[in-house]
């Protein structure tokens, strides 16, 4: 279900010119899915920190884990 955001996150991490807003938008899709699952809110918080640090792929990976 989160394959598209994960692929986009990988490309964004490779990009040298992506903006925080773009990273956050991609992570937001994964965050919405994780919040609907209602599991592992600690991973969701860690993902927010990763987005702020510019690690959008790591953030999406954490959000995928939070859905399980």
C-alpha positions in Angstrom: 0.0 0.0 0.0 2.9 2.4 0.7 5.0 1.4 -2.4 4.5 4.7 -4.2 5.4 6.9 -1.3 8.5 4.7 -0.6 9.6 4.9 -4.2 9.1 8.7 -4.2 11.1 8.9 -0.9 14.0 7.0 -2.4 14.1 9.4 -5.4 13.8 12.5 -3.1 16.7 11.3 -0.9 18.8 11.0 -4.1 17.9 14.5 -5.2 20.0 17.5 -4.2 17.3 20.0 -4.8 14.2 18.7 -3.0 12.5 21.1 -0.6 11.3 20.2 2.9 7.7 20.8 1.8 8.0 18.1 -0.9 9.6 15.6 1.6 6.9 16.4 4.1 4.1 15.9 1.5 5.4 12.4 0.6 5.8 11.5 4.3 2.4 12.8 5.0 0.8 10.2 2.8 2.6 7.4 4.7 1.8 9.1 8.0 -1.9 9.2 7.2 -1.9 5.4 6.6 0.1 4.8 9.7 -2.3 6.9 11.8 -5.3 5.0 10.4 -3.7 1.7 11.4 -3.4 3.1 14.9 -0.3 1.1 15.8 3.1 2.0 17.2 2.8 5.8 17.6 6.5 5.9 18.8 7.6 5.0 15.3 5.4 7.7 13.9 7.1 10.3 16.2 10.6 9.0 15.1 9.5 9.4 11.5 8.6 13.0 12.1 12.1 13.6 13.3 13.6 11.9 10.3 11.6 14.1 7.9 12.8 17.2 9.8 16.4 15.9 9.4 15.9 15.4 5.6 15.8 11.6 5.7 12.4 11.1 4.0 13.1 7.5 3.0 14.0 6.5 6.5 10.8 8.3 7.7 8.6 6.4 5.2 10.3 3.1 6.3 9.4 3.8 9.9 5.9 4.7 9.0 5.6 1.4 7.0 6.7 -0.4 10.1 4.2 1.5 12.2 1.4 0.1 10.1 2.3 -3.5 11.1 
